[in-house]
């Protein structure tokens, strides 16, 4: 990638300096009118993209990764600490506090599981009731397993109890992963699905003046839809490495270009740094939008697979839970 293929808004800025002052100051009314109309059109387009950018920023928030890891890490940390420090004199699973922890936790998880069944009713899908229930589903799907964990006294126990506990842990982990995947496809918990074209508009806006064969090849490769689940996982794992290589390569060439052109135009070091910073800001926004556009199809493929895997786990949890309750009260 040569210097002339690297600039974002740098080339435009340098070319503008070549225009004679008189040409910028003078002009007939027709040209002025056409220029004003073009400016308004550009401003409107930019305004629309800025609105889209605000929506796209809520897609695939990094905080979702932290949340998912924190919920799972806390769960296993409590289990490990409980295994070490819990004593039988505190309570037992069969009566008192331990019994009611299991009872309440089981009811909460049943209510959470009911969401997966009720949402199949077409008449309810678009209602606010279902949107609020999704939040409740996530909340109960976290609180319920924590209560069951305390109910178990951090031990596997009997065979039926062990199967129920393991099933609960699998459903819990699957739910956390599902919430993470959901945030990669939907803008919020109201079920507003991100539009691929909207994400690409933001990407094209910030990359409209970046001329680079390296970026063009990378963009063409990563925007291809994955053919199957295996290909989707490969793209997910490979994207981070490939994007970092492109990022550092483009910035290295851009930095050389900016400082060489700055010397040719007689710009001060402060002006040169500002032009490089402007390029870097646009390039960062472009790469962020490209990542979301490229991985949206990947996450959709994985999310589709997750749905098919999550439902059998729910059935396993319900059946094992019922068997466990019956066994506890019969023997």
N, C-alpha and C positions, 0 to 999 in steps of 0.2 A: 504494500500500500504506500503510494507516494504522498508527498506533502499535499499536492493539489487534490488528492482524493480523501483527505482527512477532515477538512474543516466542516464545522456545523454552520453557525451564523458568522464565522470569521470572514469567509470569502465575501459575503454580502457587505460586511462592515468595511473591508478594505476597498472593495470596488466603489462603495459610496464616496470614499475620499477622493477618487479620481474625477468626480463630476465637477465641472467648473461652478464657481459660486453663482455666476450669472444664470446658468442653466437651472440651478436649484431655486433661484429667486424669481426669475421671469417665467413667462409662458402665457399662452392665450387662454381665454375663458373656457374654451372647449376642452383643452387638455386638463385644466384645473378641475372642471366638473367631472371628467372621466376619472381623474385621480381620486377625487373625493368619494365618488361612488365606489371605486375599487377598495378604498380604505374602509368604508362602512361595511362592505361585504366581508372583508378580511376580519374586521373586528367582530362581526356577528358570528363568523365561523369559529374564531378563537374563543369567543364567549361560550359557545356550545361545547367546545372541546374541554374548556375549563370545568364546566358543569359535569361533563362525563368523567373528567379526571377525579373529581371529588367522590363520585360514586364508585369508580374503579378502585380508589384507595381503600375502600371498605372491604374489597375482595382480597382474600388470602392475606389477612393481617398477620404479622409476625407474632402478635400477642396470642393467637390461637395455638401456636406451637408451644409457647411457654405454658399456657393453660393446660394443654393436654399432658405435657410432661410432668407438670406440677401435681395434677390430680392423680396420675398413676404412681409417681414417686412417693407422694404422701400416703397412699394406700398401702404400699409395700413397706414403707417405713413404720407405719403403725403396726402392721402385722409382725415385723421383726421385733420391735420394742415390746409388743404384747407377748410374744413367745418367750421373751427373756424375763420380763418382770411380772407377768400376770400370776396371781396365786388363787387357788380355789376358794379361799376364804372370802374373796370379794363378792362373787356370785357364781351361780351355775346356770347352764343353758336351760335346764329343765324347769326352773321355778323362779319366782321373784323377778328382779330386774333383768336377768338374762333372758327369761322367757318372753317378757314384754318387748325387749329389744328385737327379738326374732319376729314376734307377732307384728309389731309396727313396721319393721323393715320389710317384711314379706308383703304386707298390704301396700306399702308405698311402691314396691316394685311391680305389683300386679296392676296398680293404676298406671304406672309408667308404660308397662307392656300393652295395656289397653289402647294406648295411642296408635300403636302399629296396626291394630285391627280396625279401629274407628276411622282412621284416615283413608281406608279403602272405600268408604262410603262417599260416592262422588258428590252428593248434595252438600256435604260438609267441608269439602276440601278448600273452598275459597272463602269460608267464613272466618270471622275474627276469632271465633271460638277455637278453631283448630290452630290458629297462629299462637294463641295464648297457651294452648295445650302443649305445643311443641316446647315452649319454654319450661312448662311444668314437667314435661317428659324428661327433659335434660336434667332439671333440678332433682327430681325424684330418682332418676337413674343414677345419680351420684350419691345422694343421701341414703337411699335404701341399702345399697351394698355396704356402706360404711357401718350402718346399724347391724346388718347381718354379720359383718366381720367381728364386731364386739360381742354379738350374741354367741358366736362360735367359740369364744374365749381363745381365739387364735390357734385352734387345734382342728385337725381333720375329723376326729371322732369316729363314729360308726361309718359303715360302708355307705348307707343311704345318705347320711349327713355329709360325708365326704364328697359324694357325687353331686349333691345339691350345692355345696360350697364351691367346688371347682366349676360347676356350670355357671354359678353366679359371677365368679371372677372372670370367666370367658366372656360372658355377656357384658360385664362392666368394661372390660378392656375393649371389646368390640364397639361398644357405645361411644367411648372416648375417641377412638379412631374414626368412627362415623361422623362425630361432631367436627373433627378436624377436616375431613374430606368435604363435608357440607360447606364449611367456610371457604373452600377453594372454588366452589361453584355458585353459591348463593351470596348475595350482598348482605343479607341480614336474616334474622330468624323469622321474618314475616313471609319468607318464601319467595322473595324477589330474586329471580334467577339472573345472573350476570349475562349480558349479551356479548357474544364474541366480537361482533362488529363494533360495539362501543369501545371495547378494550383496544381493538386494532386502530380505531380512530385516534385514540390518545397516543398510541405508539407511533402512528404515522405523523402526528402533529409535531412531536418532539424529534422525530428522525427525518423530517422532510428535507433538511439541508445537510444531512450527513451523507456524504458520498464516499463510500468505502466498499471495495470488493470483498474485503474480509467480513464486514457486517452483512452485506447482501447474501453471501454464501451461508453464513450462520443463520440468518433469518429464514432463508428458504428451507434450510434443513430442519429447523426446530418447529416450524409452523405446520409441518406435515402431520396429519392425524395418525395416531398409532393404529396399526392394523389389528392388534390383539392385546391381551392383557400382558403377555411377556414383553412385547415391544413397548407398552406403556411404562412398565417398571424400568426398562432399560433407559428410556428417555428421561424418566424422573431422576435416576441415579447419575446419568451422564451429563445432564443439563448444567448442573452446578459447576462441574469441572470445565466444560467447554465455554460457558459464559465468562468464567474468571479469566480464561486465556484470552478471549476476545476483548474483555474489559481492559486488561493490562496492556495488551498489544496496541489497541486503538489509542489509549491515553498516552502511551509512550511516543507513538508517531505524531499525535496531535500536539504534544508539548514541543517537539522539535519544530513542527510546522509553525506554530504560533510564535515562537521566539525568533525563528528565522525571518518570518514575514514582519514581525514587529521591528526588527533591526532595519529591514529594507524600507519600511514606511517611516522610520524615525520616531517610533512610539516610545514613550517612557516605560520604565520597568513596571510601574503601577498599572498603566494602560494595558500592557501586554499580559500581566497577571490577571487583570479583569476579563480580558477576552478569553483566556484559557479557563478561568473559573466559570464563565458563561457557557462555554462549550461543555465543560464537565457537568454542569447542572442539567443541561438539556440531554446529554448523553446518559446520565443517571436515570432521569425520568423515562427516557426511551427504553433502556434496558429493563427497568422495573415493569413497564407495560408489556414489553416483549416476553418477559418471563411469565406473566400472567396469561397472555394470549397463547403462548406455546404450551403451557402446562394445563390449561383449562380442559382441553380434550383428554389429556392424560388422566387427570383426576376424575373426569366423567366416566372414563372406562373403568377405573379402579372402584369408583363409588357404585357403579352398576354391579360389579362383582361383589362388593361388600354387602349390598342389599340381599343378594341371594344367599350369602353365608351367614348373615346376622339372624335371619328369620328361623332357620333350624335351631340355632343356639337358644332362641327365645322359647321354642317348643321344648327343648331339652330341659331348660330351667324350670318351666311350668310343671312338666311331668315329674322331674326329680324333686321339686319342692312339695308337690302333692304327696308323693310317696313318703317323703321325709316326715311330713306332718302326720300322716296316718300312722306311720311306724312309731313315732314318738308317743302318740296318744293311745295306741293299742298295747304297747309293751312297757 
